[in-house]
Amino acid sequence: MWIVLALIIVKVVDSTASSSSSCIQASDCSLAGTCVDGKCVCRASWRGENCSQLNLGPAISGFAYRQPNTSSWGGSVVKVGETYWMAVAEMEGSCGLGSWESNSAVRLAFASSPEGPYERAPGPLLLQPFAHNPTMHMTSNGSLVIAHIGMGIPYKPFFGNCSNGTTPGGHPGLSESLGTAGTPLPPPNFLVLDGGNPGAPENWRKINSTSDWAANNPGLYFYPDDSVLLIYKVHCACPSNCFCAQFGLATAPHYTGPYTDAGLIPVYGEDAYIWRDSLGDGGAFHMLFQGGSYAPQYPQYVGHWHTAFSPDGFNWTVASDSMVFDGNIAIKNGAPSLATGRRERHQILFTDGLPSHLFNGAQLANATSDSTFTSVQPIVITQ
């Protein structure tokens, strides 16, 4: 399984289009709305002139998972029965996000409502350090599958001497391995729950791949037959001292593999989350991601938080002329917005087939330490 060097063709929306609200076809409305009399009419969950912004509503507090003296960095939520279960990346040893490559573990949390607050599930961690970036899905037979990076064994030596969910000196010197284009693609690392109480760690089984960084930052879409489409992160073709993140694409007949590379797509960034629209346009695909190429010789996008869309999951268009959301989380009852400086690790909860809540790893604006939490904001799903 080798990455195909020929790139899949992707159209990048001309940044000058933001000055005009005219449209001709559904693709002018990001496949998230219809073109009516030259204007985009956005479907539920979307807004903006070209329907490229999530229609986010006010939150109760914006804090989904925030434990005392503990930092977390994003959680993925699935509803089972009447309980909302979150797989969350948590920094152990009271450390902050700077320790993530040494102290990050995967923990279960639960709540009775989608916005939480989420409480730690009793019992041990799902995965000891190093484990990070969990994203949870439900299969066609009701099994729960958590894709993640890390294998639940140390990657870097555990970092101590922390307190209050912060890391002294930011724990510098760690560097993520993105993988290199042209190398075989192993499947992601997985945790699987075939049945029983999700809150019991002993009910989950590990399916380890060959590397902590197998299919880095896995973004998976599960088809009804449990075959999958995978978006993952690799280095761009960039000089040795240049950091550049790009997405690759692969398919598999089952989430456990084997994975067949479909090539690199010229969409640049990190933290891809993909899903398929249950309404209109034959089920268009949508992607949330953040960042960009980080290298001036590759495409740059407006702002930091982005969206892309595809009619088939293979040919992607980047809505590069607007941000899909920003760092401010509106709060109900006219309270001041919760301002974040970092808002990453995008995850979505679905309600009746529609995206209803956005979860992120977040850091408060103007933070003076590496203390972080997991945020939540509702997505308005009514027209």
C-alpha positions as CSV (number, residue, x, y, z in Angstrom):
1,M,0.0,0.0,0.0
2,W,1.8,3.1,-1.3
3,I,0.7,6.6,-1.6
4,V,-0.1,7.5,-5.2
5,L,2.0,10.4,-6.3
6,A,-0.6,11.8,-8.7
7,L,-2.7,14.2,-6.7
8,I,-6.5,14.0,-6.6
9,I,-7.9,17.1,-8.3
10,V,-9.2,19.6,-5.7
11,K,-10.7,23.0,-6.6
12,V,-9.9,25.8,-4.1
13,V,-12.6,28.5,-4.0
14,D,-11.3,31.8,-5.2
15,S,-10.8,34.1,-2.2
16,T,-12.4,37.0,-4.2
17,A,-15.7,35.2,-4.1
18,S,-16.4,36.3,-0.6
19,S,-17.4,39.7,-1.9
20,S,-20.3,38.3,-3.8
21,S,-23.3,36.2,-2.7
22,S,-24.2,35.1,-6.2
23,C,-24.4,31.4,-7.0
24,I,-25.2,29.2,-10.0
25,Q,-25.1,25.7,-8.6
26,A,-25.0,23.7,-5.3
27,S,-21.2,23.6,-5.3
28,D,-21.3,27.4,-5.0
29,C,-23.1,26.9,-1.8
30,S,-20.4,24.4,-0.4
31,L,-22.8,21.5,-1.0
32,A,-24.4,22.6,2.2
33,G,-27.3,24.5,0.6
34,T,-29.1,25.1,-2.6
35,C,-28.9,27.9,-5.1
36,V,-32.2,29.7,-5.4
37,D,-32.5,32.8,-7.6
38,G,-28.8,33.3,-7.5
39,K,-28.6,33.2,-3.7
40,C,-27.5,30.3,-1.4
41,V,-30.2,28.9,0.9
42,C,-28.3,27.0,3.6
43,R,-29.5,23.8,5.0
44,A,-29.7,23.0,8.7
45,S,-26.4,23.3,10.5
46,W,-24.9,25.9,8.0
47,R,-24.9,29.6,7.4
48,G,-23.0,32.3,5.5
49,E,-23.1,33.6,2.0
50,N,-21.7,30.4,0.6
51,C,-23.0,28.1,3.4
52,S,-19.4,27.5,4.6
53,Q,-19.9,28.4,8.2
54,L,-21.3,26.2,11.0
55,N,-24.5,27.6,12.4
56,L,-23.3,27.6,16.0
57,G,-25.6,28.7,18.8
58,P,-25.1,29.8,22.4
59,A,-23.8,27.3,24.9
60,I,-24.7,26.8,28.5
61,S,-21.1,27.4,29.6
62,G,-18.8,26.3,26.8
63,F,-17.0,23.9,29.1
64,A,-17.7,20.2,28.4
65,Y,-14.9,18.5,30.3
66,R,-12.9,20.5,32.7
67,Q,-11.5,18.7,35.8
68,P,-9.6,20.4,38.6
69,N,-5.8,20.5,38.2
70,T,-6.1,18.6,34.9
71,S,-5.8,19.6,31.2
72,S,-7.6,17.8,28.4
73,W,-7.4,18.3,24.7
74,G,-10.7,17.3,23.0
75,G,-13.3,14.7,23.3
76,S,-15.5,12.6,21.0
77,V,-19.1,11.9,22.1
78,V,-21.6,9.2,21.2
79,K,-25.0,8.7,22.8
80,V,-25.7,5.2,24.1
81,G,-29.2,4.8,25.5
82,E,-29.8,7.9,27.6
83,T,-26.1,8.5,28.4
84,Y,-23.6,10.6,26.5
85,W,-20.2,9.0,26.5
86,M,-17.0,10.9,25.8
87,A,-13.6,9.6,24.9
88,V,-11.3,12.4,26.0
89,A,-7.5,13.0,25.7
90,E,-6.3,13.9,29.2
91,M,-2.8,14.9,30.4
92,E,-1.9,12.8,33.4
93,G,0.2,13.9,36.4
94,S,-1.6,17.3,36.6
95,C,0.4,18.4,33.6
96,G,-0.7,20.7,30.7
97,L,-0.9,20.3,27.0
98,G,2.9,20.8,26.6
99,S,3.3,17.3,28.0
100,W,1.0,15.6,25.5
101,E,3.6,13.3,23.8
102,S,4.6,11.9,27.2
103,N,1.5,12.3,29.5
104,S,-1.6,12.1,27.2
105,A,-4.0,9.2,28.0
106,V,-7.5,8.3,26.9
107,R,-10.2,8.4,29.5
108,L,-14.0,7.9,29.4
109,A,-16.4,10.5,30.7
110,F,-20.2,10.6,30.7
111,A,-23.1,13.1,31.0
112,S,-26.9,13.0,31.0
113,S,-27.0,15.9,28.4
114,P,-24.9,16.7,25.4
115,E,-23.3,19.8,26.8
116,G,-22.4,18.1,30.1
117,P,-20.6,18.8,32.2
118,Y,-18.9,15.4,31.7
119,E,-17.8,13.5,34.7
120,R,-14.9,11.0,34.8
121,A,-16.2,7.4,34.5
122,P,-15.1,5.3,37.5
123,G,-12.3,2.9,37.1
124,P,-9.0,3.0,35.3
125,L,-8.0,4.9,32.1
126,L,-9.0,3.4,28.8
127,L,-5.4,3.8,27.6
128,Q,-2.3,4.8,29.6
129,P,0.1,7.3,28.1
130,F,0.9,7.6,25.3
131,A,-2.6,7.8,23.7
132,H,-4.1,10.9,22.1
133,N,-6.6,12.3,19.6
134,P,-9.5,9.8,20.2
135,T,-12.4,9.9,17.8
136,M,-15.4,7.6,18.5
137,H,-17.8,6.1,16.1
138,M,-20.7,3.6,16.2
139,T,-20.7,0.8,13.7
140,S,-23.8,-0.7,11.9
141,N,-24.1,-3.4,14.6
142,G,-23.9,-1.0,17.5
143,S,-20.3,-1.5,18.4
144,L,-18.3,1.5,19.5
145,V,-14.9,2.1,17.8
146,I,-12.4,4.7,19.0
147,A,-9.6,5.5,16.6
148,H,-6.5,7.2,18.2
149,I,-2.8,7.8,17.9
150,G,-0.5,6.2,20.4
151,M,-0.6,2.6,21.5
152,G,-1.2,3.0,25.3
153,I,2.5,2.5,26.0
154,P,5.2,5.1,26.7
155,Y,6.4,7.1,23.7
156,K,8.4,9.7,25.6
157,P,9.4,9.5,29.3
158,F,6.5,10.5,31.6
159,F,6.9,14.1,32.7
160,G,6.4,14.9,36.4
161,N,6.8,17.9,38.6
162,C,3.5,19.4,37.4
163,S,0.6,21.0,39.2
164,N,-2.7,22.7,38.5
165,G,-2.9,21.2,35.0
166,T,0.1,23.1,33.8
167,T,3.6,22.1,32.7
168,P,6.7,24.0,34.0
169,G,8.5,25.6,31.1
170,G,5.9,24.2,28.7
171,H,7.9,20.9,28.5
172,P,9.8,21.9,25.4
173,G,11.7,19.7,22.9
174,L,8.9,17.3,21.9
175,S,8.3,16.8,18.2
176,E,5.5,15.0,16.5
177,S,6.1,12.4,13.8
178,L,3.8,13.1,10.8
179,G,4.9,10.3,8.5
180,T,6.4,10.6,5.1
181,A,4.6,10.4,1.7
182,G,5.5,7.3,-0.2
183,T,5.7,4.9,2.8
184,P,3.2,2.0,3.4
185,L,0.1,3.1,5.3
186,P,-0.7,1.0,8.4
187,P,-4.2,1.1,9.8
188,P,-5.0,3.4,12.7
189,N,-4.9,2.2,16.3
190,F,-8.3,1.3,17.7
191,L,-10.3,0.6,20.8
192,V,-13.4,-1.5,20.3
193,L,-16.5,-2.1,22.5
194,D,-18.6,-5.0,21.1
195,G,-21.2,-4.8,23.8
196,G,-21.8,-4.2,27.5
197,N,-21.3,-1.1,29.6
198,P,-19.1,1.5,27.8
199,G,-18.0,2.8,31.2
200,A,-16.2,-0.5,32.1
201,P,-12.6,-0.3,30.6
202,E,-12.4,-4.1,30.7
203,N,-15.1,-4.4,28.1
204,W,-12.9,-2.6,25.5
205,R,-10.3,-4.4,23.4
206,K,-7.3,-2.9,21.8
207,I,-6.3,-3.3,18.1
208,N,-2.9,-1.9,17.9
209,S,-1.3,-1.0,14.7
210,T,2.5,-0.9,14.0
211,S,3.2,2.6,15.2
212,D,2.2,5.4,17.6
213,W,1.7,7.6,14.6
214,A,-0.1,5.1,12.3
215,A,-2.6,7.1,10.2
216,N,-1.8,10.3,12.1
217,N,-4.9,12.3,13.3
218,P,-7.3,9.7,11.8
219,G,-10.5,11.2,10.4
220,L,-12.9,8.3,9.5
221,Y,-16.2,8.0,7.8
222,F,-18.0,4.7,8.3
223,Y,-20.3,3.6,5.5
224,P,-23.4,1.5,6.3
225,D,-21.5,-1.7,5.6
226,D,-18.6,-0.6,7.9
227,S,-16.2,0.0,5.1
228,V,-14.4,3.3,5.7
229,L,-13.0,6.4,4.2
230,L,-9.9,7.7,6.0
231,I,-8.4,11.2,6.0
232,Y,-5.0,11.3,7.7
233,K,-2.1,13.8,8.1
234,V,1.4,13.6,6.6
235,H,4.3,16.0,5.9
236,C,4.1,18.0,2.7
237,A,6.9,17.8,0.2
238,C,8.9,20.5,2.0
239,P,12.5,21.3,2.7
240,S,13.9,19.5,5.8
241,N,13.5,22.5,8.1
242,C,10.0,23.3,6.9
243,F,7.0,22.2,8.9
244,C,4.1,21.5,6.5
245,A,1.0,19.4,7.1
246,Q,-1.1,17.9,4.3
247,F,-3.9,15.3,4.1
248,G,-3.8,11.9,2.5
249,L,-6.8,9.7,1.7
250,A,-7.3,6.0,2.0
251,T,-10.1,3.4,1.8
252,A,-10.7,0.0,3.5
253,P,-13.4,-2.7,3.3
254,H,-13.5,-2.7,7.1
255,Y,-12.1,-0.3,9.7
256,T,-9.4,-2.9,10.6
257,G,-8.1,-2.8,7.0
258,P,-6.4,-3.4,4.7
259,Y,-6.1,0.2,3.7
260,T,-5.6,1.2,0.1
261,D,-4.1,4.7,-0.4
262,A,-6.0,6.9,-2.8
263,G,-3.3,9.5,-2.8
264,L,-2.5,12.9,-1.3
265,I,-5.1,15.5,-1.6
266,P,-4.0,19.1,-1.9
267,V,-5.8,20.1,1.2
268,Y,-3.4,21.4,3.9
269,G,-3.8,21.4,7.7
270,E,-4.5,19.3,10.7
271,D,-7.3,17.7,12.8
272,A,-9.6,16.6,10.0
273,Y,-13.1,15.5,11.0
274,I,-15.3,14.2,8.1
275,W,-18.9,13.3,7.8
276,R,-21.6,12.8,5.2
277,D,-24.6,15.0,4.9
278,S,-27.9,13.1,5.5
279,L,-29.8,15.7,3.5
280,G,-29.6,16.7,-0.2
281,D,-27.1,16.5,-3.0
282,G,-26.7,12.8,-2.8
283,G,-25.0,12.9,0.6
284,A,-22.2,15.3,0.2
285,F,-19.1,15.0,2.4
286,H,-17.9,17.7,4.7
287,M,-14.6,18.2,6.5
288,L,-13.6,20.5,9.4
289,F,-9.9,21.2,9.8
290,Q,-7.6,23.8,11.1
291,G,-4.3,25.4,10.3
292,G,-3.2,25.2,6.7
293,S,0.1,24.3,5.0
294,Y,2.1,26.4,7.4
295,A,4.5,26.9,4.5
296,P,4.4,29.9,2.1
297,Q,5.0,27.8,-1.0
298,Y,1.7,26.0,-0.4
299,P,-1.9,27.4,-0.3
300,Q,-2.9,29.7,2.6
301,Y,-6.4,30.0,3.8
302,V,-8.3,32.8,5.5
303,G,-8.1,32.6,9.2
304,H,-7.4,29.4,11.1
305,W,-10.6,27.2,11.2
306,H,-11.7,25.8,7.8
307,T,-14.1,23.6,6.0
308,A,-14.0,21.6,2.8
309,F,-16.7,19.7,0.9
310,S,-16.8,16.8,-1.6
311,P,-19.6,15.1,-3.6
312,D,-18.0,11.7,-3.2
313,G,-15.3,11.9,-0.5
314,F,-12.5,11.9,-3.0
315,N,-12.6,15.2,-4.8
316,W,-12.4,18.0,-2.2
317,T,-13.1,21.7,-2.5
318,V,-11.7,24.1,0.2
319,A,-13.9,27.0,1.2
320,S,-10.8,29.2,1.6
321,D,-12.6,32.5,1.6
322,S,-14.2,32.3,5.1
323,M,-13.7,30.7,8.5
324,V,-16.0,27.9,9.5
325,F,-16.2,29.4,13.0
326,D,-14.0,31.5,15.2
327,G,-12.5,31.4,18.7
328,N,-15.5,32.8,20.5
329,I,-18.1,30.6,22.0
330,A,-21.4,32.4,22.6
331,I,-23.0,31.8,25.9
332,K,-26.8,31.7,26.7
333,N,-28.8,34.5,28.4
334,G,-26.6,37.2,27.1
335,A,-23.5,36.3,29.2
336,P,-20.1,37.3,27.8
337,S,-18.7,34.9,25.2
338,L,-16.1,32.4,26.2
339,A,-13.0,33.5,24.3
340,T,-10.5,30.9,23.2
341,G,-7.0,31.4,21.8
342,R,-6.7,27.8,20.6
343,R,-9.7,25.7,19.4
344,E,-8.7,22.5,17.8
345,R,-9.3,18.7,17.6
346,H,-12.7,19.1,16.0
347,Q,-15.3,16.5,16.9
348,I,-19.1,16.4,16.2
349,L,-22.0,14.8,18.0
350,F,-24.9,13.8,15.8
351,T,-28.6,13.9,16.8
352,D,-31.1,12.3,14.5
353,G,-28.5,12.2,11.7
354,L,-27.6,15.9,11.9
355,P,-24.6,17.5,13.5
356,S,-25.8,19.0,16.8
357,H,-22.8,19.8,18.9
358,L,-19.2,20.8,18.2
359,F,-16.5,19.7,20.7
360,N,-12.9,21.0,20.7
361,G,-9.7,21.0,22.6
362,A,-9.4,24.6,23.7
363,Q,-7.3,27.1,25.5
364,L,-8.5,30.4,26.9
365,A,-7.5,33.5,25.1
366,N,-4.5,35.3,26.6
367,A,-3.6,32.1,28.5
368,T,-0.3,32.4,30.4
369,S,0.2,28.6,30.8
370,D,-0.5,25.4,28.9
371,S,-3.6,24.6,30.8
372,T,-6.4,23.4,28.4
373,F,-9.9,22.0,28.5
374,T,-12.5,20.4,26.2
375,S,-15.2,22.8,24.9
376,V,-18.7,22.3,23.5
377,Q,-21.0,24.5,21.5
378,P,-24.4,23.6,20.0
379,I,-25.0,23.6,16.3
380,V,-28.4,25.0,15.3
381,I,-30.1,22.2,13.4
382,T,-33.5,23.9,12.7
383,Q,-34.0,26.2,9.7
